[in-house]
Amino acid sequence: MIGKKLFLSLLGALVVLFAPAHINAQPTPQETGPLPTDSLEISLLTCSPHQEVYSLYGHTAIRVHDKASGSDIAVNYGLFDFAQPHFVLRFVFGLTDYSMGTVPFNYFEAEYRQRGSSVTEQVLNLTHDEKVRILQALEANSLNPIYRYNYFHDNCTTRARDMLLSHLDGEVRFTSAADSSATFRSMVHDWNEDSPWARFGNDILLGVGADRKTTREERQFLPDNLMKDFANATIVGDSVRPLVLRTETVVSGGLQISESGFPLRPWMCALILLVITLIVTLVEWRLHRIFWGYDLILMLACGIAGLVLTAMIFSQHPTVSLNLQILLFNPLPLVLAIPVACATRRHKLHWWWKVSLGLIILFFIGSFFQHYAEGMFILALSLLMRSLKRIMIKMKD
């Protein structure tokens, strides 16, 4: 990555080179029409996904290319550092800071070629003054490059979009077809189909808010959606012109080497647990025994997972605070595990089993309002079986 001083010098030189005599003047459309002889091009770059979890959905950047001077940089809003103190904890609570940065375009190009990802460039149909304003905004942004990242509403793609579209003379109108019924969750699913455990993790954390219908602007958090919208957009002012001047593939997609992950899908693991639970329950019934240790293990596991979902209630991510899966995964089993185990050993019915049964029923009702993670219904059946078994034993007594 080139240093900030070099970046500021480059942008400053470009601003001086292309700035009109009076920056604050409002020229007529004839004075600010497209300048085909300009050597400066500003483009939207859209990169296809690769296997890293953080790049399953692709990436967006801005290219600033002056063909006359040869300066050529990619502006990236997706920089983050895993080494930051408490990175994971901050990410959970929606307090992750990302940064704007720049890199020579040939480095950017080489990186994605090495990954086997394609890079599509959409050169924007900008006027002289629009280019100047974007350059000035990029220069100002480089002085304060840190921003509070939000995956759906303020990410590397939406930042690039806003930087480009907020400095145009006229209104941008999108005419490309879009799925008006798409939700945040369904769009994420389209891109992580081949990564079931990444999808499972997303679905565990995402709540009811991820299942509402989205607007076109919200759907542009995905790089591919933004690229498609740009392709057919127009700038409507004193005249109408296409937003994109031309589209090129600057890096062709290549071979991606993917590492084999865990061989079982989440629903398979949940099904194995259901079979084990069924066997344990049948053996209990046949031998007239009480395997309280098995219930203790299930309660501890659900309680530990519940700590994460409980923490998400306080997260600044707008789509995670109300999550009905907390009816299964919550801290109560963690708190009550020992008292419940002790009561079960003494052949007494602890009130937790009735509460658990009620929560499981509410969980199934909640599926009408929220899409649950893969395998959660099967897991719920395992917990339902244990709750009913404990209640039924007491009723017989």
C-alpha positions, 0 to 999 in steps of 0.5 A: 500500500502506498503511503498517505503522503503519496496518496495526498500528493497524487490526488492533490496533483490531479485536482490541480490538473483538472480543476476549473478556474473557479471551483465554486462557480456553477457552469452551464451544462455546455461547459460541464458536458462529457470531456472525451479528451480528458485523460482521467478516468474514474471507475467502479471495480467489482471483484468476484468472490474467493474462498476466504470467509470475508470475501464470499460476497465479492468486493468493490473498489474505486479506480482513479486512472490518469492515462496522461501522467500514468498514475493509477490507483485503487481506492479500497474501503475494506481494510481491517486488522485482525490484530486490533485489540478485542477485534472479535468482541468489537465485531460482535457488538458492531463496533468494528472500524474499517479504513479507506486505503489505496494501492497502485492498481497493478498491485490490486490487479495482481492480488485478484489475479493470484486469487483467481477472482475476476475484476470488472471495471465500469468506467463512469461517464463523468463531466470534468467538474464531477471528476474534480469533486470526486477527487477532492472528496477522496483527498478529504476522506484520506485525512480521516479514513476510519469509519464504523463498519456495518455489513448491510448498511455501511460497508466497502461497497456502499462507501464506494457507491456514495463517494461516486454518486454524491458528487454528480450533477443530476439524479441517478436513476436505476432501471435494472430489474431487481427482486423486490422480495429479496431480504438481507438473508436471502441475498446472503444465501445466494452467495454462501450456498457452497459454504454451509457452515458460514451460512449457518453462522450467519443465520444463527446471528441474524434475527428477524430484521434480516428477513424483511423486504429490502429497498434497491438501495439496501440491496446494493450492499452486495458488490454484484448488485451494485455493478448490475444497477450501475450498468443500466443507470442514467444521470438525469439533469439538464440532459440524460446520459448513461452512468457507465461509459464502458465496461471492461474485464480487467482481470479474468477469473482463474482457477481457485484452489479451495480447501475441503472443510468439515464434511458434514452439513449442519443439518447432518450434525443435528440429525446425528444428535437427534438419533443419539437423543432418541437412543438415550431416551429409549434406553432410559425408558427400557431400563427405567434409568435416568441419564441426567448427565446427558441432559446436563451436557445439552443444557450447558451447550445450549447455555454457552451458545445462548451467551452469544445470542444474548450479547447480540441484543446489545450489538449495534448491528441493526439485524441481530438484536431481535433473534427468536433463536434465543428461545433455544439458545439462551443463558438460562440452561447454563444457570440452571444446569446444576440445580436441574441435574440435582433435582433429576437425580433425586427423581424430582421434576424441576420447573425448568422442564415446563419452561423449556417446553414452552420456549420450544413451542414458542420457537416453532411458532417463531418460524413464521416470522424468522428464518432459522439456521439450518438444522435448528428444527432438528435440534429443537426436536431433540430438546423437545424429546428430553423435556417431554420425557422428564415431564411425562415421567413425573406425571406417571409418578 
